């Protein structure tokens, strides 16, 4: 894992430079005033993965030189990760060093924390995990009082649970999110709250119904549901769909349906090209919906051409992007039919060149 240099004294200048780069990159789009949302300058990352290095009796985390996995240096501190991770990560190594059973062939440690203080630690091994390992791992769990998971080839051992419950204060409401280990969650919890509040604000007067593609665990779905009469959210990963269903119940949201479908499948169902048993089983009749708005939060590859065409069918578009390059390409098509109404930058990844963008478009 290559880590950025965390220097709070340089944060404002680096963020300003990133904003300037975006203004230049999107200069052809006649951008509205850019809304800029800052991150905390330390302890901002809620999840992290660290490679573990063995050297004699010693055991430590390493960071690699960017682009070179053969050159590494010992990690002595990590101010970028959340306070729950900082409090445990090095104490964990102190516990593991003298324990031959727990340390042998350990090659990576993953951390998932929440703003509400929960922490899950996953230990990854190049060896089978047996009953003896489980016995020692239970002692480890009792010592730290947090959730532990063991992973090896085709094996996942959960000592009690493999998820954390996040609680976020969004637009005056507390929202609960089930976040499952080894599935996608927003890495910067504080900035995630700002993203959700921005999305709530831009859609406040949209009315009608919402369709959300790539909904994950319902991160945006839970926050936006109150702005719409009905919501359909689609996701293909079963773990994320199950988590989204949990979150619907936990937040007592009664106007959302989660469908395990790809964006392509949903488009076919909407156009009547194909019938899907999953729609009938879920009790969804698409003819009953009046979709005014679509929200997309695609992977770094952005939207494919067919999905761009599908998205352009809606009056209002909320586009959350983790890759300005693919966002730029998609906007070349979307701005043929829609106007850019809002443009936001979210500094999810301080001290790096990465930025998360939020765009709100309305039909011309």
N, C-alpha and C positions, 0 to 999 in steps of 0.2 A: 504494500500500500504506500503510494507516494502522497505525502501530506503537504498542504500549503503552509507557507510561513505566516504565522498568525502575529501580526503587528498592528495593534489597534491605532497606533499613531499614523499609520498609512491608510487606514480604512477609507476615510472620506475621499482622499485623492484617488484611490483605486476605483471606488464606486463612481466618482465623477467621470473618470476615464471610460469606464464601461458604458455609461449613459451616452457620452459623446460618440463612442463607436456605434451604438445603436442608432443614434440620430443620423449619422452618416450612412449607415447601411440601409436605412429605410427612408432616405431623403426623397425618393421618387414617389412616396405614397401620401405626401401632404399630411403628415401626422398631426393629430390634435396634440395639445400639450401633454407631454409625457408625465405620468404619475409614477413617482419613485418611492419604493418601499424598502427601507433599510433592514438589515439584520442586526441582531446583537453582535458585538465584536468578539466575544469569547463565549464558550460553552453553548454554542448554537446548534450543534449537530446531534440529533436524537438517535442515530444509528451509525455504526462503524464496524469495519472488519480489519483485523490485524493479523499479519503473519507472525508465527512464533518461531524463534530460532533456538536451536540447542547447541551449546558449546561446553563440553565437559559436564560439570554439575550445574552449570548456569542455564537459565532459561529467560529469554527476553523477547520483546516485540521488536520488529525491524521495519524500517521504511526504506523503500527502494528508490534509487536514482531514476527520475522520469525517463522512460524509454529503455531502461537497462535493468533487467531483473537479476543480473549477476552482481551488481554493486548495491550494497545496503549499508545502513548505519543503525546503530542502536537507538531505540526510541526511549527517551528518558521522561518525557512529559507530553501531554496532548491537550492544549488549552482549547482546541476547537470542539471537543466532544462535550456532551451535557454533563452537568454536575453528578448525576447518578452514575454515569460511566466513569468519570474521573475518580470518584470515591472508591470504586471497586477494582478497576482494571489492573493496577499495579499490586494491590493487596492480593489479588487472585494469583498472580505469578509467585508471590511469596509463599502462598499456601501450596501451590503445585510443585515447586522446586524439589522439596524433600519427599514428595509422594511419587514413587516410581510408577505405580499403576496408573495414576491419573495423568502424569506428564509424558509417559512413553508414547512416542509417535504422534503426539499432539502437534498439528501444524498450523492451526488457525483458531482464533477466537472471534466470534461475532457478538456484538452488543445491540440490543434494541431497547431504547428507553422511551419514556413518555414525559410530557410536561407535568403530568400529575404525579410523577415520581416512581413509576413502576420500572422494573428492569428485568430483561431476559438475557441470559448468557448462553451461547451455543459453543460447545467444544467440538472441534472437527479433528478426526483422527485418520491416520493411515494404518488402521488395524481393526479387527473385529472387536466389538464391545460385548462383554459377557456379564454374568451375574456378579462376579467379583468387582468389575468396574461399577456396576449399578450400586453396589453396597458402599463403595468409596464415594461415589457421586452424591449419594444421599447424605453422607456426612458433610460433604462440601456445601450442599444446599442448606443444611441445618446451620452451618457455621455462618454463612452470609445472609440467610433469610430471604433469598430471591429465587427466581425461577431459573433452572438449568436444564439444558437439552444436550444430549450426546449424539453426534453424527459420525457415521463412517459409511463405507460403500454400501448402498442399498439399505442402510439402517438408520432409523431415527428413534431415539429413546427419549421419551418425555417423562420427566420425573413427577410432574403434577399437571402443568398446562403449557401449551405452546403459543400463548397469546398474552398480550398486555391490553389493558383497557385505558385508552387515552380519554382525557376529559379536557375539552377546549371551550373557552368562553368566546363565543362568536356572536357579534351583533346583539349583545345583551342576553344571550341564551347559553346555557351549558349543554354542549353536545358530547355524546359518548361514542367512542369508536373502538371497535375490536380490531386490534392490529396483530396479525398472525406472523410468527417467526418465519423468516425466509420468503416472505411475500412483500410486494411493494408497499411502502409507506413513504410519505413525504419526509425527507431527511431533516429539514429545518422546521421544527414545530412552531416557533414564533412567527416565522415568515408565512407558514401555512395558514395560520389564523388570519393574517393580513390578506392573503389571497382569497380566502373564503369570504371575508367581509367585503372585499372589493367586488366579488362576483355577486353577492347578495345585493349590493348597492346598484350595480349596473342593470340588474334584471328586476329591480323593485317594481317598476310599472309596466313590465312586459305583458302580463296577463296571459290568458290561455293556458296551454299545456306545454310541458318541457319534455324533450327527449335528450338523454345524455348517452353518449358513446364512450366506451373505455372507462366505465365508472369505477373500476377497482372495488374497494370496500365501501363505496358510497361516500367518499370524502366530501365531494361537492354536493352530492345528492341530498344529504341530510340538512345541509345549510340552506340550500335553495328551495327546498320543497314548499316552504311557507309562501313563496312568491307566486306559486302556480296552482291552478285548480287540480291538475293531475300530473304525475311524472312517470315516465318509463325510462329506466336506465338499463343499459346492456353491458355485459361483460362475459368473456369466454372462460376465464380461469375459475375453476370450481371453488377453490379456497377463497378467492375474493368474493364470489357470489354468496357463499355461505356467511362470510363476515358481514357483507352488506345486509343480508336478511336479519342477522343478529342486531345490527345497528338500527334497522327500521323498528324492531321491537323495543330496543333499549331506549330509543328516543321518542317512542310513541307517535311515530309518523304514520298517518293513515291514508295518504294519497300517493304512495309510491309503489310501483311494481318493478321488480328486478328480473330481467330476462337473461338467461344464459345463451347469448347469441352474438355472433360477430356483427360488425357494422354492415357488412355485405349481406348477411342473412336478413338483418332487420330491414334493409332497403328493399330486398326482394319481397318480404312479407308486406311491407307498406304499399308496394306497388301491385300486390296481388299476383306476383309472378309465381310464387310458391306458397304452399300451406305448410305450417309448422305445428307439429303435435305439441311442442312446448308452449306455444301461444294458447292453444285450447286448454291444456292442463293448468295453465296459470289463470285462466278465466279472463284473459285480455282480448277485447274486441277492438282492433285498431280504428274501426269506423266510429267508435265513441269518443275519439280524441280529436282535439283541435290544437294541433301543435303550432305554437307561435315561435318557439325558441329551441335551438339546439346547442348543447355544450359538448365540446370535444377537448380531450386532454390526451393526445396521442403520444406514442413513444418518440424517440429522437428522430426516427425516420419520417415523421410527419404523416400527413394524410395522403393516401394514394389517389390517383386521378378520379376513380369511381366514387370514392368517399367525398372528395371535394365537390363533385357534381351533386351528390346527395345532400350535403350540408348546405349548398347554395339554394336549395328548395325552401329553406325556412326564412321567415322574415328577420329574425334576430339570431346572431351567431356569437357565442362566447367561445373563444379559442384560447386555451391555456397551452403554452408551448415551452418545452425544455430545450429547444434548439432553434435559435433565431434564423439559422440558414434555411431550414425546411419551412419555417413559418413564412419567411420572405417569399419562397417559391409558391407556397399555397395562396398567399395574399395576392399574387399576380392574377390568379384566377378569380378569387372571391371578390376582389374589388371591381371586377367587371359588372357585378350585379349588386354589390353592397358598398355602403360608405363606412369608412373607419370613424367610429364615434368616440371610442375610448381606447387608450393604449397605456399599459402599465408595465413597469419593470419591478420584479421581485428578486431581491438579492439572496436567493436560496444558498448560494455557494460563495461566501466571502473569500477574498484573497485568491480567487481563481478567475479565469476569463468567462466562466459560465454565468448565465442569467436565465431566469424564468420570465416569460412574457405573458401578459394577459391582454387580449384584444376583444373589443366588443364592436360588432358590425351590425348595421341595420340596412334593410333593403332600400335601394334608391327609389 
